[in-house]
Amino acid sequence: MSIRRQKVAKEIQRDLAVVLNKIAPRILPNELITLVDVEVSPDLGLAKIYLGFMNSKDKEKSLATVELHNKEIRRSFASGAGKGMRKVPEFRFYIDTSMDHAERIDKLLNNLK
């Protein structure tokens, strides 16, 4: 990934986390959303956003709820931090499974003791 793409991804990650912290309690009460990673396409027109969900019984349903509010999230991002960007990229949300893998490995290691 180019340096420019990395900088844009980190900026989106930092500023989108603030937007999600404001919107998430309203759309997903009693759940914690963590923004794990952002990947940006070479033309900067698409941002793949990987989210982690804690206290969620159904992560797919939580992701669908976030996707349902995609326009609102993107609009909030654009009106705030995204003003400095020439074009706000399209957001695509994905479930990050790295936390699940870490928990599984931790359980396996604890069973060995």
VEXLOBA-282540 format. One line per field, with one value per residue: chain; z, x, y of N, C-alpha, C, O in turn. Coordinates in pm, 1 decimal, padded with zeros to 6 digits. Last residue first. Layout:
BEGIN
chain: A; ...
npz: Z; ...
npx: X; ...
npy: Y; ...
capz: Z; ...
capx: X; ...
capy: Y; ...
cpz: Z; ...
cpx: X; ...
cpy: Y; ...
opz: Z; ...
opx: X; ...
opy: Y; ...
# end
This chain:
BEGIN
chain: A; A; A; A; A; A; A; A; A; A; A; A; A; A; A; A; A; A; A; A; A; A; A; A; A; A; A; A; A; A; A; A; A; A; A; A; A; A; A; A; A; A; A; A; A; A; A; A; A; A; A; A; A; A; A; A; A; A; A; A; A; A; A; A; A; A; A; A; A; A; A; A; A; A; A; A; A; A; A; A; A; A; A; A; A; A; A; A; A; A; A; A; A; A; A; A; A; A; A; A; A; A; A; A; A; A; A; A; A; A; A; A; A
npz: 03018.4; 02794.4; 02819.6; 02754.7; 02480.6; 02401.7; 02475.9; 02300.9; 02054.9; 02081.4; 02101.2; 01847.0; 01681.0; 01759.9; 01673.0; 01394.6; 01239.7; 01170.7; 00922.2; 00728.1; 00519.8; 00308.5; 00197.9; -00047.2; 00051.3; -00032.0; -00194.2; -00062.8; 00285.0; 00485.4; 00570.9; 00735.5; 00992.1; 00920.9; 00704.7; 00662.1; 00887.3; 00840.1; 00599.0; 00687.7; 00862.3; 00685.7; 00515.3; 00697.7; 00841.2; 00745.8; 00843.0; 01110.8; 01078.2; 00983.5; 01210.7; 01377.3; 01240.3; 01270.4; 01544.5; 01791.7; 02041.5; 02155.2; 02311.9; 02040.7; 01719.8; 01499.4; 01151.8; 00889.2; 00588.9; 00295.7; 00093.1; -00227.6; -00361.9; -00395.6; -00585.8; -00430.8; -00126.5; 00209.6; 00514.3; 00860.5; 01165.1; 01390.7; 01588.0; 01788.0; 01965.1; 02202.2; 02301.4; 02413.5; 02100.5; 01814.0; 01765.3; 01986.1; 02012.7; 01745.1; 01712.9; 01850.5; 01766.2; 01491.4; 01496.2; 01595.7; 01391.7; 01182.1; 01248.4; 01236.1; 00979.3; 00812.3; 00871.8; 00781.3; 00505.5; 00435.3; 00482.4; 00298.4; 00056.4; 00068.2; 00058.4; -00078.9; 00000.0
npx: -00286.8; -00438.8; -00643.6; -00516.5; -00487.5; -00755.3; -00821.4; -00651.4; -00758.9; -01009.8; -00936.8; -00822.5; -01043.9; -01199.3; -01038.5; -01043.3; -01260.1; -01462.4; -01701.4; -01721.4; -01858.5; -01761.4; -01815.1; -01661.1; -01475.3; -01518.4; -01286.5; -01104.6; -01114.5; -01187.0; -01428.1; -01426.6; -01488.7; -01791.4; -01934.6; -01844.3; -01947.0; -02218.2; -02236.9; -02165.9; -02379.2; -02596.1; -02534.0; -02541.3; -02736.7; -02720.9; -02473.1; -02544.8; -02718.7; -02542.1; -02384.6; -02575.5; -02616.3; -02364.0; -02347.7; -02553.7; -02495.5; -02235.7; -02030.2; -01858.0; -01735.1; -01523.0; -01490.1; -01322.5; -01394.7; -01268.0; -01351.1; -01303.7; -01152.0; -00880.4; -00772.2; -00695.0; -00896.9; -00798.6; -00895.8; -00884.1; -00970.0; -01145.4; -01349.8; -01588.0; -01881.1; -02073.4; -02414.1; -02625.7; -02772.4; -02712.0; -02790.1; -02692.6; -02424.0; -02319.5; -02273.0; -02036.9; -01856.1; -01849.3; -01703.6; -01459.2; -01385.1; -01337.4; -01086.6; -00915.2; -00970.1; -00898.3; -00624.7; -00547.0; -00603.5; -00427.6; -00182.2; -00198.8; -00204.8; 00055.0; 00216.8; 00053.9; 00085.3
npy: -02580.6; -02609.2; -02430.4; -02191.5; -02226.2; -02218.5; -01958.4; -01816.3; -01889.5; -01764.2; -01495.2; -01459.1; -01499.3; -01280.7; -01071.4; -01104.1; -01050.8; -00782.6; -00744.4; -00442.9; -00189.9; 00059.1; 00386.8; 00588.0; 00884.6; 01218.0; 01415.0; 01579.9; 01641.8; 01808.1; 01708.4; 01488.9; 01569.7; 01660.3; 01585.2; 01323.2; 01188.6; 01219.4; 01074.6; 00818.5; 00768.6; 00780.6; 00568.0; 00346.6; 00220.8; -00035.2; -00111.2; -00146.8; -00364.1; -00557.0; -00589.3; -00706.4; -00943.4; -01057.6; -01094.1; -01140.6; -01045.9; -00848.2; -00762.1; -00609.1; -00620.9; -00447.9; -00379.7; -00239.4; -00096.6; 00012.2; 00273.7; 00402.6; 00586.5; 00582.2; 00421.6; 00194.9; 00186.2; 00137.3; -00005.7; 00003.2; -00169.6; -00151.3; 00009.2; -00145.5; -00102.3; -00257.9; -00236.9; -00101.8; -00009.3; 00084.7; 00346.1; 00492.8; 00427.3; 00505.6; 00781.1; 00845.3; 00655.6; 00709.2; 00950.0; 00857.9; 00685.0; 00854.4; 00957.2; 00729.7; 00624.7; 00838.8; 00843.6; 00592.1; 00621.9; 00827.9; 00696.6; 00484.7; 00624.6; 00737.4; 00513.8; 00222.8; -00117.4
capz: 03154.3; 02803.0; 02835.3; 02894.1; 02565.0; 02376.6; 02539.4; 02445.5; 02087.5; 02061.5; 02212.1; 01967.5; 01672.1; 01779.4; 01816.8; 01465.7; 01314.0; 01195.1; 01058.7; 00740.5; 00653.0; 00311.9; 00310.5; -00012.3; -00010.5; 00076.6; -00213.4; -00188.5; 00175.2; 00427.5; 00495.6; 00592.7; 00955.5; 01022.5; 00759.2; 00561.8; 00864.0; 00961.6; 00602.3; 00586.6; 00911.4; 00799.3; 00462.4; 00624.9; 00874.4; 00727.6; 00699.1; 01075.4; 01135.2; 00897.7; 01089.1; 01414.2; 01255.7; 01135.7; 01481.1; 01649.6; 02029.8; 02048.0; 02372.7; 02172.3; 01799.5; 01600.6; 01282.4; 00966.7; 00731.4; 00362.4; 00218.9; -00145.0; -00374.4; -00275.1; -00631.8; -00494.4; -00262.9; 00107.7; 00392.1; 00740.7; 01055.2; 01397.4; 01451.0; 01775.5; 01831.9; 02183.1; 02225.5; 02490.8; 02244.7; 01875.4; 01672.2; 01942.9; 02125.3; 01787.5; 01652.1; 01869.8; 01910.0; 01539.1; 01444.1; 01669.2; 01527.1; 01178.3; 01248.9; 01354.2; 01099.4; 00814.8; 00898.5; 00923.9; 00584.6; 00422.2; 00556.2; 00441.1; 00095.6; 00063.4; 00177.8; -00088.4; 00000.0
capx: -00229.2; -00312.0; -00675.6; -00559.2; -00367.0; -00674.4; -00889.9; -00637.2; -00621.8; -01000.5; -01007.8; -00741.4; -00928.5; -01250.4; -01064.7; -00916.4; -01261.6; -01324.3; -01675.8; -01695.4; -01829.6; -01810.3; -01780.4; -01772.6; -01491.1; -01532.8; -01403.5; -01164.3; -01095.1; -01055.0; -01426.9; -01411.2; -01348.9; -01690.7; -01960.5; -01817.2; -01802.6; -02158.7; -02272.6; -02083.4; -02241.0; -02589.6; -02544.0; -02419.6; -02708.9; -02846.1; -02489.1; -02448.0; -02768.5; -02652.6; -02324.1; -02515.8; -02728.1; -02415.3; -02260.3; -02551.1; -02538.9; -02331.9; -02163.3; -01855.5; -01856.6; -01535.9; -01545.4; -01336.7; -01385.9; -01314.7; -01284.7; -01367.9; -01296.7; -00933.6; -00827.0; -00592.8; -00866.6; -00848.4; -00817.5; -00940.1; -00879.3; -01019.8; -01303.2; -01450.7; -01823.7; -01954.5; -02306.7; -02565.2; -02757.8; -02684.2; -02833.5; -02831.1; -02516.0; -02337.4; -02391.0; -02157.0; -01880.9; -01913.6; -01840.8; -01533.4; -01405.1; -01459.4; -01202.8; -00917.5; -00988.5; -01037.5; -00707.7; -00531.7; -00669.3; -00571.3; -00217.1; -00186.0; -00320.0; -00064.5; 00219.0; 00134.1; 00000.0
capy: -02566.1; -02685.3; -02572.5; -02212.8; -02219.4; -02338.7; -02071.4; -01800.2; -01928.4; -01909.2; -01559.8; -01440.1; -01589.3; -01416.3; -01085.7; -01124.7; -01177.1; -00822.5; -00791.1; -00586.6; -00241.0; -00079.0; 00300.3; 00502.4; 00753.3; 01120.7; 01328.9; 01623.0; 01547.7; 01827.0; 01833.3; 01465.9; 01549.6; 01690.0; 01718.5; 01426.9; 01193.5; 01275.9; 01216.5; 00885.2; 00766.2; 00873.3; 00704.0; 00382.3; 00361.2; 00036.5; -00089.6; -00043.1; -00238.7; -00513.8; -00535.2; -00578.2; -00850.7; -01031.3; -00995.5; -01173.5; -01185.2; -00870.1; -00774.3; -00673.3; -00602.5; -00552.1; -00348.4; -00362.5; -00068.2; -00109.3; 00242.1; 00301.0; 00596.2; 00647.0; 00549.7; 00280.3; 00143.0; 00228.8; -00021.0; 00064.3; -00138.7; -00224.6; 00022.3; -00100.0; -00117.5; -00176.0; -00301.4; -00211.0; 00008.7; -00046.1; 00241.5; 00509.4; 00402.6; 00365.9; 00719.6; 00926.6; 00669.0; 00585.7; 00947.5; 00960.8; 00631.2; 00774.4; 01045.2; 00816.6; 00542.9; 00791.5; 00960.9; 00624.8; 00517.0; 00849.8; 00818.8; 00457.0; 00541.9; 00822.3; 00597.6; 00344.1; 00000.0
cpz: 03250.5; 02942.7; 02847.1; 02920.7; 02711.8; 02465.3; 02521.5; 02519.9; 02237.6; 02097.1; 02202.7; 02087.9; 01796.8; 01776.0; 01847.5; 01616.3; 01394.2; 01284.2; 01068.9; 00887.6; 00651.3; 00444.6; 00290.3; 00102.8; 00032.4; 00013.5; -00099.6; -00214.9; 00050.8; 00309.6; 00427.0; 00508.3; 00806.3; 00967.2; 00864.7; 00617.8; 00769.4; 00947.3; 00724.6; 00585.0; 00816.0; 00852.8; 00573.6; 00574.5; 00803.5; 00751.1; 00668.2; 00926.8; 01101.2; 00947.5; 00993.8; 01293.0; 01292.6; 01140.9; 01340.8; 01575.3; 01884.9; 02041.0; 02266.9; 02231.8; 01930.3; 01686.8; 01373.0; 01109.2; 00807.9; 00510.7; 00277.5; -00020.6; -00287.1; -00279.0; -00519.1; -00543.0; -00325.7; -00029.6; 00285.5; 00626.4; 00940.9; 01288.9; 01448.5; 01628.0; 01835.4; 02045.3; 02210.9; 02413.1; 02310.3; 02026.3; 01726.7; 01855.2; 02087.3; 01906.7; 01710.4; 01823.5; 01938.5; 01688.2; 01495.3; 01626.6; 01611.5; 01315.2; 01246.6; 01360.4; 01223.4; 00942.4; 00905.9; 00962.2; 00733.3; 00507.3; 00552.0; 00524.8; 00244.3; 00108.2; 00182.7; 00040.0; 00000.0
cpx: -00284.7; -00252.9; -00550.7; -00593.0; -00401.4; -00549.8; -00809.4; -00703.0; -00599.1; -00861.7; -00996.0; -00805.9; -00841.5; -01137.0; -01117.5; -00938.7; -01133.9; -01326.4; -01530.2; -01673.8; -01816.9; -01764.5; -01842.5; -01727.2; -01620.9; -01556.4; -01405.6; -01292.7; -01166.8; -01027.0; -01293.0; -01408.5; -01327.7; -01550.7; -01857.7; -01836.0; -01768.2; -02007.7; -02212.0; -02109.7; -02150.2; -02446.7; -02532.1; -02423.6; -02583.6; -02827.3; -02616.2; -02460.1; -02675.0; -02712.1; -02432.3; -02453.2; -02676.8; -02530.2; -02307.7; -02472.6; -02531.1; -02366.8; -02271.7; -01996.1; -01842.7; -01657.7; -01545.0; -01375.5; -01417.7; -01287.9; -01349.0; -01284.6; -01373.0; -01085.2; -00889.9; -00645.3; -00764.1; -00806.1; -00881.8; -00842.7; -00956.7; -00922.3; -01161.4; -01412.6; -01681.4; -01897.6; -02191.8; -02460.9; -02702.2; -02663.7; -02811.4; -02877.3; -02663.6; -02431.7; -02421.6; -02282.8; -02005.4; -01943.6; -01914.9; -01680.3; -01485.9; -01488.8; -01335.1; -01047.4; -01001.8; -01063.0; -00854.9; -00616.4; -00662.5; -00647.6; -00367.5; -00226.9; -00316.7; -00188.2; 00094.4; 00123.0; 00089.9
cpy: -02666.4; -02681.7; -02658.2; -02359.3; -02243.2; -02341.0; -02200.6; -01916.7; -01919.6; -01960.4; -01711.8; -01507.9; -01579.7; -01517.9; -01225.3; -01141.1; -01200.3; -00946.0; -00832.9; -00619.4; -00393.0; -00136.7; 00162.8; 00413.3; 00684.5; 00984.6; 01227.7; 01545.4; 01598.8; 01735.5; 01857.5; 01592.4; 01536.4; 01680.1; 01757.2; 01567.4; 01308.7; 01288.6; 01285.5; 01035.6; 00842.5; 00882.2; 00808.0; 00526.6; 00413.3; 00186.4; -00010.2; -00009.8; -00123.7; -00381.5; -00483.4; -00510.3; -00711.5; -00930.2; -00960.3; -01064.6; -01232.5; -01018.5; -00792.4; -00664.2; -00678.6; -00520.6; -00471.1; -00326.5; -00196.2; -00090.5; 00117.1; 00275.9; 00499.2; 00663.0; 00631.0; 00416.1; 00238.4; 00177.6; 00065.8; 00040.1; -00073.4; -00181.8; -00033.4; -00097.7; -00064.7; -00206.0; -00202.6; -00290.4; -00118.8; -00028.4; 00100.7; 00394.0; 00413.6; 00346.5; 00581.7; 00853.8; 00751.1; 00591.6; 00824.3; 00960.4; 00729.8; 00711.9; 00968.8; 00896.4; 00630.3; 00712.8; 00922.0; 00746.0; 00548.1; 00747.6; 00845.4; 00578.5; 00511.4; 00745.4; 00685.9; 00425.7; 00123.8
opz: 03367.5; 02980.5; 02903.2; 03032.1; 02784.5; 02518.2; 02613.9; 02616.4; 02295.4; 02162.5; 02303.2; 02167.8; 01846.5; 01856.7; 01951.0; 01681.1; 01455.5; 01391.2; 00985.9; 00966.8; 00582.4; 00477.6; 00259.0; 00104.8; 00134.1; -00068.7; -00074.2; -00253.0; 00059.2; 00241.8; 00321.7; 00387.0; 00755.9; 00902.8; 00893.7; 00582.3; 00794.3; 00990.1; 00714.1; 00571.3; 00859.3; 00884.9; 00557.1; 00590.0; 00845.5; 00688.3; 00576.2; 00889.2; 01066.5; 00867.2; 00931.3; 01274.4; 01244.5; 01055.7; 01297.0; 01547.2; 01858.5; 02035.3; 02288.7; 02204.7; 01930.1; 01722.5; 01327.2; 01178.2; 00793.3; 00553.0; 00305.6; -00028.0; -00273.1; -00206.1; -00543.9; -00541.8; -00278.5; -00047.4; 00271.8; 00639.9; 00926.4; 01316.9; 01498.2; 01553.7; 01880.2; 02012.6; 02207.9; 02454.7; 02265.2; 02074.3; 01690.2; 01868.2; 02149.6; 01902.2; 01723.6; 01887.6; 02039.4; 01732.9; 01537.7; 01710.4; 01689.9; 01349.7; 01303.6; 01465.4; 01306.4; 01007.1; 00994.8; 01071.4; 00804.3; 00573.6; 00653.3; 00625.0; 00309.8; 00188.5; 00289.2; 00119.3; 00071.0
opx: -00246.7; -00176.9; -00555.5; -00573.5; -00325.3; -00512.1; -00797.2; -00646.5; -00534.1; -00848.7; -00974.8; -00736.8; -00792.3; -01133.1; -01083.4; -00866.0; -01118.1; -01387.2; -01480.6; -01633.4; -01891.6; -01646.0; -01961.0; -01612.3; -01681.3; -01646.8; -01306.1; -01394.6; -01276.6; -00925.4; -01287.6; -01388.8; -01220.5; -01501.2; -01839.9; -01761.5; -01673.4; -01948.2; -02160.3; -02016.7; -02067.1; -02398.9; -02466.0; -02325.8; -02526.3; -02894.0; -02618.6; -02457.5; -02720.7; -02751.4; -02415.7; -02466.7; -02728.8; -02539.7; -02293.2; -02525.3; -02505.2; -02278.9; -02386.9; -02070.5; -01818.3; -01680.1; -01564.4; -01304.5; -01525.5; -01173.9; -01468.8; -01162.9; -01494.7; -01140.4; -00946.7; -00571.6; -00748.1; -00693.4; -01004.1; -00722.4; -01077.6; -00804.5; -01068.2; -01440.4; -01656.8; -01869.3; -02211.2; -02423.2; -02730.3; -02550.4; -02883.5; -02990.8; -02749.0; -02514.1; -02538.4; -02387.5; -02072.4; -02045.3; -02030.1; -01770.1; -01571.5; -01604.7; -01434.1; -01111.4; -01089.7; -01166.0; -00927.4; -00673.0; -00761.8; -00745.3; -00427.5; -00297.1; -00420.9; -00267.1; 00036.0; 00030.5; 00190.4
opy: -02667.3; -02770.9; -02767.7; -02407.8; -02307.0; -02445.6; -02281.0; -01968.2; -02006.6; -02063.8; -01779.7; -01571.1; -01681.0; -01610.8; -01282.5; -01216.4; -01305.8; -00945.5; -00909.1; -00534.3; -00462.4; -00132.9; 00151.0; 00369.0; 00718.8; 00969.2; 01159.8; 01603.0; 01653.9; 01751.0; 01921.0; 01585.3; 01569.9; 01772.6; 01875.5; 01658.7; 01383.2; 01387.5; 01396.7; 01115.1; 00922.3; 00991.0; 00910.6; 00599.8; 00513.8; 00268.6; 00071.6; 00107.4; -00014.8; -00296.9; -00378.6; -00389.4; -00610.8; -00841.9; -00846.2; -00956.9; -01349.9; -01104.5; -00755.1; -00570.0; -00799.2; -00404.9; -00583.8; -00253.4; -00253.7; -00071.0; 00115.2; 00259.1; 00511.4; 00745.4; 00737.3; 00514.7; 00350.9; 00131.3; 00068.5; 00062.6; -00092.1; -00159.8; 00029.9; -00191.8; 00047.3; -00321.3; -00081.0; -00400.0; -00229.9; -00032.1; 00007.8; 00348.1; 00350.6; 00255.2; 00545.2; 00863.7; 00729.3; 00538.5; 00834.0; 00969.2; 00688.8; 00688.9; 01014.8; 00902.8; 00607.5; 00731.5; 00966.8; 00750.9; 00532.3; 00782.6; 00881.3; 00565.2; 00512.1; 00795.2; 00706.1; 00407.5; 00128.2
# end
